[in-house]
């Protein structure tokens, strides 16, 4: 009889790594994790110098569930001999580059992590009472099969390219995911337009603004949101990123959830107050003594169409509140238009056994289990359930708690720590 793993995780981004790191400490659990990439990387196009996480360092892979784990950020610092430097730096929000280095340390050290392994199909083997996972070596193409009683999908999200730019993406239309690789070419452009006003858009605009004296590039910043607004970071506001709020959100009617998430955009699409301040201070300093800065910031604007014009682009824009249209000419565009969950192709053999909503999204239970037909083994998702679990789904601060919830469901053991809960009561008595 073939060997059957208790758990197979597909995808080793931060959330998959969190599950793997916590599973490493669960006695008797046979788990394996695969990723098609040859090695770990985390948003390499946005590892800008000076950029920090938007969550405290305690939101690492394990600490919010098991602070004694050897895979904690503090233990990473200890292994790297950086504890005293971190102590004196007094940083609650760590550099994004250092968080990436921490994640790579875990990915390269975990014995259960297998990179360079591409999942090609996922089927249910009735005879084995397990998922049969067909894998291929990403380099050689050699095929292997794995069996697992439970599968967790952590395949991550992919960059969103708006319809207006779908046929234009290339050297002069780039997504922020590729920003650092594209920066030398952007510095040569006469005009660069940033589309989108989340944290990534703000960081890219600031980076281009800082280099403007050397490049001479004119900058434009367009956003559909009504303001370049700060992220909600008040202490009670942050309680939306607690297990309590997740449970409350999950209990709401589907129609209510659909309306609620867009209205909470400042919880997850706002800009850090420090980044806003840095942009404003730089603009202020450059306009001392009547000088002008070649930068325009326009919120409340949507790009309805875009076309190539010579070596540049013409964007057809509409101001949402005024209802007026106008054109923007630019040499290059950086799309800060976010990321979206995707359903992997290897799920096709099981699609008729998965319960999907009207938009083709998974129906997901509170413990992150996908609702499936009877007879199918447990199938879980990570960061593909914002529509059922709310704004905390993509948040690093809840990643370890979700991983602990999934592991508890798989093992039948309560692996979560005691939780006093939020001070806020989110529902009626």
N, C-alpha and C positions, 0 to 999 in steps of 0.2 A: 504493500500500500504506500502511495506517495506521501511525502511529508506535508502536513498541513499546518501553516502558521496560524496563530491566533488572530493576528492583525497584519494587514498590509496597508501601508500609507503610500499614496501616489502624490508626489510633489514635495519638494523640500525647500520651500520658501520659509519665512519666519514662522508661519503657523504650523507647517509640516514639521519643521525642526523642533518646535515647542512640544508637539505630540511625541516625537521621537525621543527628545530629552527626558520628558516625564516618564515615558514608557520604559526607559532604561533603568529606572529605579523601582519598577513594579516587579516584585518577586514572582517568578514562574510564568511571566508573560513572554510568549515567543512572538516577537514583532520584527518586521523588516520594512524598510522605506526606500523607495526608488525615485529617481529624478532623471529626466532625459538629458539634462545639461552635463557637460563633462566635469564641471566644478561649480561650486556655489558662487553666486553673485546676487547682490541686492540693489536694485535701482542704480546701476553704475553710472548712468547718465546724469544723475543728480547728486553725486557725492561732491558737492561744492565745498570749498574751504570756508569754514565759518558756519555752515549749515548744521543745525542741531535737530535731534528728535523733538517731536511735539508732545511727547509723554516722558515722565520721569524714568530714570534708569531702572527703577524697580519693575518696570514693564518689560523685563527681559523674557527669556523663554520659559522660566520656571518659578521665579521668586514668589509670585502672587498665589502659587499653590504649594510650592515646596522650597522655602528659602534655604534649606540645608543641602539642596542638590549641588552636585559638583559642577553642574552646567550653568550656574548663575553668573551674572555679569561680574559680581564682586570676586568670584573665584577665578574668572578669566583674568581680572586685573592682578590677582595674586600670582597666577601662573606666569604672567608677563612681567612681574616685578614692578607694577605701576600703582600699587595701593597707596603709597605715600604721596605720589604725585596727584592722584585723584583726590585724596584727602585734603590736600592743600589747595587744589583747584576749586573746591567747594561748588561743584557743578551738579545740579539736580537733572538738568537736561544735557545729555552728553552729545558730543559731536557725531554727526551721522556717519562719518568715516570710521569712527571708533566702534560704533554699533555694528557696522558692516564687518569690521575686523573680528569682533566678538562672534558674530554669526558664522563667519568662515572657520573660526577656531572650533566651534561646536561641530559644524558640518564635517570637518576634516578629522575629527576625533571620535565621533560616534561610531561604534562598531556596527550598528544596524543600518547605517546610511549607505546606499549604493548609487553613485552617480553614473552617468553614461548608460542608463538603462531606460529605454523607451517602452511604455506600455502601448500595445497595439490593439488589444481587445480584452474585454471583460465579460465573462459568461458565468452562468451558475451551473455547477456540476452536481446534479441530483444525487448521483451515486456516492460522491465524496462529501456531500452536504457542505460544500465550500465553493467559493469563487475560484474560477480558473482564470489566471491572469497570464496572457501571452505577452512576453517581453522580447525586445530585440536590443542587442548591443548597439549603441549609437554610433560606434566606429566601424565595427566589422559586420553588423547586421545579423550576427548569430542569434538564433531564436532559443529562448528558454521559456519554461512555464512554471509559475508559482501557484500554490493553492493557499487560500486563506479563508478562515471562518467569517471574518469581518474586513471590510475595506473602508478606508477613509480617503476622500478626495480632497486634496489640498493643492489643486493645480494652478491656483493663483488667478490673477486677473490679467487682462491685456489692454494696451492703450486704446483709447477711444478716439477715432478719427471722424469728425463730423462729415455728413454727407457732402457738404459744399467743398470739402478738401479731398474727398475719397480718391479722385483721379489725379490729384496734383502732388501727392506726397512724394518727396524726392529730396534733392540737395537743398532746395530753397523753401520746402515745407517740411518741417521736422516736428516730431512730438517731443515733449520734454524728456521722455524716457531716453532719447538719444542726444540730449543737449550737449553734454561735454564733448562727445565725438564731433559734433557739428559746430562747436563754438568757433574754431578758426575760420570757417567759411562765413559764419554769421558776422564776424568782426570785419570782414571785407565788404559786407553789404552796405549800401548807402542808407537804406531804411529797413528796420526790422520791426515787425508787429507781433506782439505777444497777445494771443487770444486765450482768455480764461484767467480767473482771478483767485484761484485757490492758493495754497501755500507754495506749490511748485511754480505757478505763474509769477508770484511775487518774488520768489528767489531768483528766477531767471531774469526778470525785469531789473532787479537790483544788481545782479551780476553784470548785465549789459550796461547799466547806468554807471557802474563803477569804472568800467573800462572805456567809457565814452570819450574822455579826453584824449586817449591814444588812438581810438578807432575813428572818431568823428561820425559815428553812426547815429542817425536820427531814430528815435524810439517812439513807438505807439503801443498803447496798452488798452485792449478792448475786453469788455466783460459783459455777459448778460445779466449778472447780478446787479442790483440797484445801487450798490456801493462797494468800494474796496474796504470791506468791513472786517473787524477783528474776529478771531475765533472765540467762541464762548469758553472762557477759562475761569469762571467764578467757581468757588468750591461747591456750592449747591448745584450749579449748572453741570458740573462734571459728574454728578450722580446719575446722569443719563448713561454713563458708561459703567454701570454696576450690574451684577446678576439680577438684582431686584427689578431694575427698569427693563432688562431683557425679558424677564418673565411677564411683566405687565404688558409690554408691547406685543409679545406673542399671543397673549390672551385676547387682544382686541380683534374686532371683525376685520376681515381682509380689506374691505373698502376703506375703513378708517386708517388702517396701516398705510395704504397707498397714498392717502392724502397727507398723512403725518410726516413721512420721511422728507419730502421736498420742503416742507415748512421749517424743518430743523437744520437748514443748510449751514447756519453759522456754527453748529456743533461739529461739522466735519468738512466744510468747504471754506471756512473763514481763514484769515491770515493771522499769524502770530503778531501780537502787539509790537514785539521787538523788530520784526521785519518791516512792518508799516512805519515804525519810528525811524528806522535806518533809511528807508526810501525818502521820507519827508525831510529828514535832516540833510540828506545829500542834495535834494532839490533846493532846499532853503539856502544852503551854503553856496550853491552854484549861481544863485540869483542875487547875491549881495552886490550892491553898487549898481543896480539896474541891469545887470547882465541877464541874458536869456538862456534857458536850457532847452535843447532840442528834444523835448519829450512831451507827449500828450497822453493823458490818462482819461479814458472815457468809459464809465460804467453804464449799465442799462442798455447796452448795445449788442444786438445779435448779428452774426454774419449769415446772410441768407443765401449767398452764392459767391463763388470765387472762380476766376479764370486767369489763365496765363496771358500776359501781355508783354511781348518782347522777352527780355531777360527777367522781367518781374511779374507781379501779380496785381490784379484789381479785385478788391473785395466789395461786394454789394452789402451794405449794412442798413440796419433799421434800428432807430431809437425806440425802445419799447413804450415809454411813457408819452413821448411826443408823437409817435406814429409816423415819423418822417424818415425818409430814406436818404442815404448819401453814399459816396464811394470813397474808398481808401486805396491809395496806390502805395505799393510796398515792394521791396526787393526780396524779402524773405519773411516767413511766418514761423513762429514757434507756437505749437498747439499745447496749451496747458489745459486740456479738455478731459483729463481724468482717465480712469481705468474702469473696466467692467468685468464682472464674472463671465466665464465662458463654460459651456458644456462640452467636455472633451469628446472627440470623435470615437474614442474606444468604448464609449458607453452605448453606441448604437445597437448592439445586440440585445441590450436590456431595456431599451426605451419603452417598449410596450408594457413593461412590468413596473415602470416608475410612474408615480402620480405627479403630473405637472399641472400648473395653473394655466389660465387663459393666455398668458404671455410666454408659456413654455418654460417657466421656472419650476424648480423643485418645490414640492410641498414638504416642509421640514418640521419635525416635531421639536419640542423644547430642548431635548437632549442632542439636537443637531442630526438626528437620524432622518434620512429621506423616507417618505412614505412609499412603500413598495407593495407589490402583490404578495399574497400569502405564499409562503414557501421559500421566499428569498431571504438570504442572510442579511445581517445588519450592514447598512451602507450609510456612511456619514459624510457630511460636507463641512469644510472650513472656508469661511469668507465667500460663500455663495448664497447667503441667507439673510441679506439685509432686509429683504422684503418681508421676512417672517420674524426676524430677531432685532431689527432696528439698527440705529446708527452705530452701535457698538460692534457690529459684525466685522468691519475691517480694522478696528482699533487694536493696536498692539497691547494696550492695557488689559484687554479681556481675552487675549490669545491663550494664555496659560490656563485661565479658568475654563474656557471652552475645551481645551485639550484634556483637562482633568475630568470634565463632565463626560466627554466621549470615552475616556478610559474607564471611568466608573461604570458606564453603561455596558461596555464590552466585558469587563471582568466581573461585574456583579458586586463589586466592592466600592464603598464610599471612599474615594481617594481625595476628596476636597476638604480643605480646612474649615473650621468653624467660621461663620460669616455673620457678624452682628447686623449687617444690612445697612441700607442707606437711611439717612435721617428723613429723607423725603418719602411720604406715602403717595404713591403714584395713582392709586385708584380710590373709589368710594369705599367707605367702611363696609 
